[in-house]
Amino acid sequence: MTLPVWVGAAARAAALVLSGSAVPRSVDLRIPSEQGLRRVEVHAASLLDGGQKALAISICDPGTGLDLTRGLEIWVLVSRSSSKKRLQIHAGEGVGRLEDDGSLCISGFARELLELNLSDLLSVLGGLDVEVVLPRGRELALRTSNSAFGVVEGLALIGTQAEVQTSASPDQLQLALDRLRELTAQSGFAGRLTLVIGENGLNLAEQLGLSDQQPLLKSGNWIGPLLVAAAESGVRQLLVLGYHGKLIKLAGGIFHTHHHLADARLEVLAALAVQQGLRLESIRALLETASMEEAWSWLQVHDLEQAMGLWMAMAETVEGRSEAYLKRYGCTGMRVGAALFNRDRQLRWAGPEGLLMLRHCGLQLQPVVSNSGQGPSLR
């Protein structure tokens, strides 16, 4: 089950204890858009401060597949509140905040789940302050792309359903393959498709109006098999749209992109920098940055023209490596274009094929403004 479900279980357990109920070993949760209840285990719960607060702990079990939240302890502290807002949810240590305003990063599903499962206790307790703490959240967030999309200090409370959708699992690939067959079998399919990488890619594609131009297919980490399946399904022009920190793996010939299986992003960037003739000192500096976003920022400050050239070369290499991957499996009739966006979801870079496909859809790259300030410090 997803992280919000385990947060909801701890929150309800703490509220039950605060209301005078016995310490529960499990709780029954109402899940948005589901019928019936789900029983979820609770690790521990106790009153604090002479009965003014209650703390409950659950331990995340996301089910089968690779997931960094497995075994994560979730602490939820619940206390009575005199605020006009009957339920307030706060980000404690290890919980992600939006960099822009410091507010809790929580999905609509997660918020609704908490409201559903605490509403009956509000009549007994009045207003409630709910503070979520993830003791290892800050550490685990360093292994995600959260900071690339403006989420800092910990793990975001996101998710759109109770069950985990594991982007590295064969089930996720099968769902994408089934959807691909549906799209290409539709009457009027013109042979053009946009493959978007992840939820951020999907959101940006919809904002840009790409869904009005050609079908969108959301991919997880199984990019290679989807390329082959798209070619075999009659796709003739495939635009691959994704975050530059993810798509650079394709430039290195890595076509299953889950971080548990492969990374090497900065190493691929360094190899591309060598091909582009960057000075050794610059290449060393890029390798010392903590992320692709920081590498871009550093080079942009020191030489914007060189930075643009390197990142456009990255997009072109994604196209070349993708077409080489297809030829390996006997697929030669599909053109692949690459378009990359940054942490602010701005469409910044594309390969030659990608530029042509974007123009066909009435889109163009967003210009990069020179950053004359100080670059990020290196590790």
N, C-alpha and C positions, 0 to 999 in steps of 0.2 A: 504494500500500500504506500501511497505517496506521503511525503513529509507532512503536509497539512492535516492528514488523518491522524497521525501520531501526536501532533500538536493539539488537535481537538480532543483527543482522548485524555491527555494530561490536563488540559484546561477544565474539562468536565469533572474529572476526578478531584481536582483541587477545589472546585466550586461545591461539589457534593460534600466534601469533608468540612468546608467552611460553613455549610448550612446545617451541620450537625449529624450528617450521615456517617455510617461506619466506613472505614477505609476500604475502598473497593479494590479487588484484584483485576477487575476488568470493567469496562463501561460499554453500554449500548449507544452507538452513535447514529444519528440521522445524517445521511449523505445527500447533498443537493442533487435533485433530479433522479433519485433512486427511491424505489419502494422498499419499505421494511427498514430494519435496523441492522447494523454491523457490530458485532462484538469485537472490541479491541482491548488487548491486555494493557495493564498499567503496572509499572515496576514498583512504585512506592508512592505514598502520599502521607502528609502530616500537617497538623496545625502548627503555626508559628506565632510569635509575639502574643502569647496569652490568648490565642484564638482569634486574633484580628486579621490574620493572614493564613493562607494555606499554600503548600508547595506540593506539586505532584510531578513524578518523573515517568516518562515512557521511553522505550528504546526502539528506535526505528528499525523495521524489518521490511525492506522494499520488495521482498520476494526474490525470484530467480533473476539471474542476469547481473551485469556489472553496474554497481551504483555506489557512489562514495558515501552515501548516507547510511549504509548498512552498519548497524551497531551504534549509531549516533544516539547519545543521551539527550533527551529533550526535557528541560525543566520549565515548568510554568508556575508562576507565582500569581495567585489571585487574592485580591483584597477588596474590601468594601469601598465604594466611592460615593462622594456627595455631589459629583459633577452632574450637570444637567444631561449630559450624554450617559445613557444607561450602561453602555458597554464601551470601554476604551481599551484598545490593544496597543501595547508598547513594545518596541524593539529593545531587548536587553542585550547583554554581551553575546557576541557571535551571531547576531541576527542582522541580515543585510538591510542597509538604508540606501535611499536614493541620494546620490551625490549632490544633486541640485539643491535639495531643500532639507535633507536629513530625515525625511519621513520614512516610516517602515515600508519596506518593499514586500507587498503582499498581494496575491492575486485575488480576483473577485470570488473565485471558488473557495479559497482558504478563508476569506472573511465571512462569506455566507455560511460555511461549515461551522465556524465558531459561534456565529449568531444563532444558528439553528439549535445548537446543543447547549447553549447557555440561557436561552430565552425563558425556559420554564423555571429556572432558578433565580432569575431577576425579580420575579414576584415575591420571592422569599428574602432575597438578600439586598434588593434595591440595586443601585448602580454598582458595577464591578470594574476594577482596573485589572487587566490581564497583561502580565509581562512575560514574554517568551525569552528564554535563555538557551543558547546552544553552546555548551562549554568548549566544544572543538570547532565551532562554526567558523571562526576567523581563520583558523589553520586550514580547514578543508576548502574554504573559499578561494585560497591561493591556487587550488588545482582546477578551478573552473574559469570560465570566461566572464564571470560576473562584472569584474571591474571594467571590462571592455565596453559594457553597456550601462555604465554609470551606477552600478550597485557596489557599495563599499562596506567594509567592516564585518562582513559575514555572509552566511547563506540566506538567500531570499526565500520567503515563504510562498513559493509559487507552485502551480499545478492547476490543471483544469478538470481533474477527475480523481477518483479514489485510487484507481489502479495505476501503477507505474508503467509508462510507455518507454521501454528500454531501447534506446536508439542503436545499441550495439547488438541486439538480439536478432536471431533469424526471423522471429515473428514480426518484428518491425519491418524487416525487408519484405516479407511476404505481403504485408498490408500495402506497402508502396508499390509492389509489382501488380497487385490486384487493381489498385487505383490507376496505374499506368495503362493497363489493358482497358479499363472503363473509358478513360479519356481518349485513347487512340481509336476505340471502336465507335465513338460517337459520329453520327452523320455530320458532315461538314468539317471534319478534322482536316486541317490543311497541311499537316506535316510539321508544324512548328510547336514547340513546347518549351516552357521555362521550368527548369529544375531548381528549386529553392532549397537552400541548406538551412534547416532548423526553423524555429518559430520566428526568430528575428528576420530571417530572409523572407519568410512568408508575409509577415506584416509589412515589410518595406515594399515587396512586389505589389501588394494590394494598394498601398498608399500611392505608388507610382502609376497605378492604373494598368499594370501589365496583365491583370486578370481580364481586362476588357479586350486585350489584343490577342491573347493566345492562352491556352490552358496552363495552369500552374500545378506542379507536382512537388509536394514537400518530401524531402529526403532527410533521413537521419545520417548515419555514418557509413552506410553501405552504398557508396557512390559508384564504385566500379561496376558491380553487377547491374545497377540501374542504367548506367551508360549503355551497356551491351543490350539490355532488355529494350531500351528506348529505340536503338537502331534496328533491332529485330522486329519491333512493333510498328515500323513505318515512319518514325520521326526522322525528318531530313535536316531540320535546323534545331539544335538544342542550345538554349541559353542557360548557362549555369550561373546562378546568382548566389553569392554568399559573403560572409565576413572574411576579410583578408587574412585574419589569424587562423581561419579554418582552411580556406582554399589553398593556402601556400603549401599544404601537405601534398596536394595533387601535383604541384610544381616539382615536388621531390619524388614523384612516382608512388606516393602512398594513397591508395584508393579505398582503404577502410580507415576512417579518420578518428575513431574513438581514442581518447587520450590514454586509456589503459593499454592500448595496443601499439600506438606509435605517436611520436611527437616530432622532434627534429626540426621544428619550425625555424629557429634561429640559425641552425646549421644549413638548412636549405637557403635561407636568406643570404648567408655568408657566401655560399657557392654562387648564387646569382650575382652577388656584388663583385666577386672575382671576375665573372664573365663580363660584367659591365665596366670593368676597369677601375673600380674604386681603389683608393689608396689603402695600404695595409693598416694604417692607423685607424681609418674609418671602419674597416671591416672588424678590427678588434673591438672598437667601441660598440658596434652593433651587437657583437656576441656577448658583451657585458650587460646589455639591457635586460630587463626582466620579462619583456613581452614584445609581441609584434607592434602593438600600439606605441610602446615606449621607443622602440627602434625607429618607427616612422617619425615620431615627434623629434627625436634627436637629430636624425638626418635632415628633416625639414628645416630645422633651425640653422644647421650648418651649411646646407646647400639644397635649396628647394628644387632646383632643376635636376640635380642628381637624384634626389629622392623620388621625384615624379618618374624619372627615367627607369629607376630600379623597380618601382612598383608596377609600372606599365609592362616592364619586361617580365615581371612575375605573372601577370595576367596572361601574357602571350605564351609563357611557358606552360601554364595550366592548360591552355588550348592544345599546345603541341603534345604534351604528355597524355592528354585525354585521347587525342586521335591515335597516338601510338598504342595506347591501351586497347582501343577498339580494333585496330589492325591485328593485334595479337590474337584476337578471337574471331578474326575473319569478317569484321564489320567495317566496310569502307564507304558506305553511302550516306553517312551522317556528318554534318559539319557541327563543330562544337565551339561556342563562343563563351568567354568568361567575363563576368562583370563583378567587381569587388566593392564592398562598402566598408566604412570605418565604424568606430565605436558610436558615433553620432547618427548612424544609419544614413550616411550621405554617400551617394553613388559616386565614387572617386576615380576608379581605374577600370580599364577594360583592355582586352587583347584586340587585335585587328578584326577578328570575326565577331567578337562581342560588340565592338563599336558599330559594325554594320547592322547587327541584329537590334541593338538599341535604337538606332536611327529608323529602322523599319517600324518600330513601335512608337516613334515620335518622342524618344527620350535622348538626353545627352548627359554627359558627365558634369557633375557640379564642380565649379572651379575651386582650386585650393588657394587660400590667401596666405601670403608669406607671413611666417611667424618669426618676428625679429627678437622675441624675448629669449630668456634663458632656457636652454634645453633641460630635460630631466636629468637628475643626477644619476650616475651609474653606480651599480652595486660595488 
